[in-house]
């Protein structure tokens, strides 16, 4: 049995959770195991309907949903207790989650309590017997092989390590509600409140087919007009480096990198981004990279498929003018 911790949004299962389900199904195909899911937290309509549709599409026959009002707010220890209950009741041989901050935190709690190793940011299965996985380390700059054959195999799947694919045959996903064995100690650290902040979000960053990147070379919070126009003309999303958010030029929700979002667009256009290893960890899955930078030796330029060497504030307006002309705007 393989259990997958599924994170949800307003549409159902998140994209990265669907990737983790596909990854789990591939492993199940090699080992002959069944795949179950566990979803924690509030599931109002239409998220619940969307979740069941996504799970059915992935061939999941059973989803475990804990019933406890104390799980309405995220608490890593409480969530891990709810997950462990499922692992034990199903005698699962593997527990998988997406490599998000929440997924990695919950799995770390689970692994500690079960006294087993945990592998974070796995990108592929190296061997099934014994089970060994290949995972990203050093911000994605290197790969490490790790054996997980000591009890329950606990690991998270790196974002965009695989494409979410439907199962050969859709399932009729059944719901099993259960009462988790949560104690007061599990709730010592929990989310007290969530406050929405206003952002200049230009799209769903992790799902965008085109991403325009901005780094220190942008030059200031008031110098993003050209980059935002390029983003709009390309029908994409704006992503920024860590230094841009640290300086307060743009919100953290737009950050790409090890401590931000991991993206896999068809086209990534990093402008004025040197390409530090932490940023590369978030964008290395891009299918095509066109870098704009004044430094021909910058890591981002040397790794890019194409590069334009020069000042982004001269190059980007020229690109925008050409795109406007071609689009008739």
N, C-alpha and C positions, 0 to 999 in steps of 0.2 A: 504494500500500500504506500502511495505517495500522497502527502498532504501539502496543499499550497495555500499559504496565507494570501488572501486577495484583498487589495485595497480598492476602495470604491470612490466614485465621484457622482455627480448628478446624472450621468448617463448610464452608470452601472460599474463594471470593472474598469479600472484605469488601463491605459494602453500598456504600461510596463507590467502590470499584473497579467494581462493577456499574453504578453511575451513569456512571462514566467510559467504560465499554464502550458503554452506550446512547448517550452523547454522540458517541463515535467512530462508531458505526453510523449516526447521523443525518448526520454529516459525510460518511461513505462513501456514503450514499444520494444526497447532492448531487453528489459528485465521481465516483461510480462505482468507488471503490477498495475493495479487500478489507480485512478487519480481522483481524490476527493479535494474539496475546497473548504476553507473556513473564512467567513466574513464577519468582522466585528465592528460594532458601532451602529449608529442610527441608519436605517435603510428606508426612508420615506419613498413613496411613489414620486416620480417614475423610476427612481434609482433601483428599487428592488426588482421591478420588471426587467429593466435593462440588464441588471446583474444576472438574472436567471437566463436571459437570452444569450448573453456572452458566454456563460458557463455551458449552456447547451451546445452552443456553436463549437466550444472547445472539447466537447465530448465528456464533460464532467457529469456523473450520474447523481452525485450527492453533495450538497453543501451544508456544512454545520454552521448554525447561527446561534451564538450564545444569547440567552435572555437574562439580562441583568442591567437595571437602570444605571448602575455605577460605571458601565462601559460606554455611556453616552459621550463622556469626555475621554480623550486619549490618555492612557496611563500604561507605560511600557510593561511594568511588572504585572499589572492586571491582565493585559492582553496576552502576555506570555503564559500566564496561568490558564487562560481560556484555550490557548493553542495546545499546551501540554495535555490538557484533558482530552482533546481530540486525538493527539498522537498516541496516547496510552489506550484509549478506547478502541482505536482502529489497529493497534499494533503496527503503526506505520514504520517503514524502514527508512523513509526520507521525508524531510520537511524543507520546503522551498518557499522563498518569498522574493519579491523584486528587490533590487539593490538600492532602494530609497533610504533616506535617513530613518524613516519609521520602520521599514522592513528589516534593515540591518540591526536596529536597536532591539526590536522584539526578538529576533533570532539570537542575538547575543545573550539576552536573558534566558531564553530557552536552553541554549547550549550549556550555559553555566549551571543551570538547575539539573540538567540531564547528565552533566559531567562528560560532555563529548566536545570534540573540536567543531569549530564553525569556519566555513570558508566564505568570504565575502567577495562579491563581484566576479562570479564565475562566468566564463564565456563559452566553455564547451566541456563535454564529458571526455576525459582521456581514455579511461577503461571502465568497464562495468563490473568485471570480476577480476580483482577487487575493484571497488568503486574508487576512482580517482578523477579529480576535476582539474581543469586549467583555469586559473583566475588572474585577474589584473592586479598588479602590485606597483608600488612607486608611482601612483597617479596614472597608471595605465602605460607607463614606459617599458614595463617588463611583464613577462608572464611567468607564473609559478605553478607547478603541478603539486597537488596536495591529495593525499589519500584520506578517505572518509569511510573507513570500513570498521570503525570501533563503535558499535551501537548504532543509534539513529544518525543518518547522514543529514547534517544541517547546513544549508548553504543558500546564499542569495544570488540571483542572476543579475549580471551587469545590465544596465539599461541599453536596449537595442543590440543585445548580444545575438538576438534572433528576431525574425519577423513573426508577428502573431499570425498563425495560420489556422483555419478551421479544421476540425477533425474530418476524417473521411466520411463519417456518419455522425450527424447531430444526435445528441442524447436528450432524453426527457429528464431534466434535472429536478430531483426531489430535494425538499428542504427538511432538515432534521434540527429542530430547536432543542437546546439543552441548557441546563443550569450549571454554569461554571463554578468551580470551587474557589472563589475569590475571597481573600482575607483582607482585613483592614490594612495590614502591612503592605499589600499590593497597591494601595492607593495613596501612599505617603507622597509620592511624586506624581503629579498628574497635571494636565492642562487645566488651568483655572478659568481662562476665558480666551476667546479668539476675537481679535479686532481687525476688521477689514480696513485696508489702506488704499487710498486713491493712487493709481499708477497710470502711466502712459502706455499701457500694454498694447502692443500692435498685433497680437495674435497668440495662439497657443504655441508657445515656443517649442515644446518637445515634439509637437506633431507637425510643425511647419515644414513644407517642402523646400522653402528658401529661407535662409537666415542671413541677415546682415549683421556683422559683428563690429563692435566699437571698443577701442582700448584707450590707453592714456593719450595716444596720438590725436584723439578727438579734441583735446585742448581745454575743455571746460564744460560745465553744465549747460551753457548757453550756445554751444556750438554743435548741436545735434540736428539742426534743421535739414541739412543736406542728406544726412544718413537716414533720417526718418522719411524723407521724400523718396530716397532710393528704396527703402523698405516697402513703402506704399506702391511704388511703380512696379516692383517685382512681385507684389502680392504676398509678401513674406512677413517675418517677425524680426524684431530687433533683439539681439543678444549682446551682452557686454562682458568684459573681463572683470576679474575681482577688484582690480585697482579702481575701476570706474565706480563700482558700488561703494568701495571703502571711502572714496573721496566725496560720496554723496551726490554724484552727478546723475545717477540713474538708480531705480529701485532694485533691491536684491532679487525680485522675481524675474528679472531679465538676465541674471548672471548665468554664464555658461562655464562649466569647469568642475573640478573635483568637489567643491563645496556649493555648486550650483546645479543647473540642469545639464543633463547629457542629451545631446542632440544628434540626429542622423538625417539631415536634410539631403535633398538631391544636390543643392548648391549652397555652399557657405562662403560668404564674402567678408572675411575679417579685415577691418580697416584700422590701421594704427595699433595692431595687437602684436606684441613681440612673439607670443607663442610659448609662454612658460609652461612647464610640464603640467601644472595644475589646470591650466586652461585646455591644453591639448587632451587631457583626460576626458573632457566633456564634449569635444568636437571631432575626435579622431574617426568617428564612424560616418562622417559626411562623405557622400559619394564623390563630390567634386569640390575642391577648394580653390578659390580665386583670391589671393592675398593682395592687399594694397598697403604698401609700407615704404618708408624712406630708406630703410636699412635692408640692403640686398642679402645680408647674412643673417637676418633675424630667423630664429627657429621656425616661425610660422611660414616665412617665405620659402625656406629650404624644403619644408614638408609639403608645400602647396603644389597642386597640379599646374596652376598658372599663377603668375604674379605680375603686378604692375608696380614699378619702383617710382615713388614720388610722393608728394604731399597729398593726403586724402582730401584736403579742402580745395585742391585744384582738380584732382581726378574725379571725385564723386560728382561735383556739379557738371562736369563734362559728360559723364555717363548719364546723369539725369536728363540733360538736354537732349542727348541722342535718343533715350528711351521715350521722352515726351514726343519727339518728332515722329518716331516710329509708331507710337500709339495714337498719334493725332490729337495730342492734348495741348 
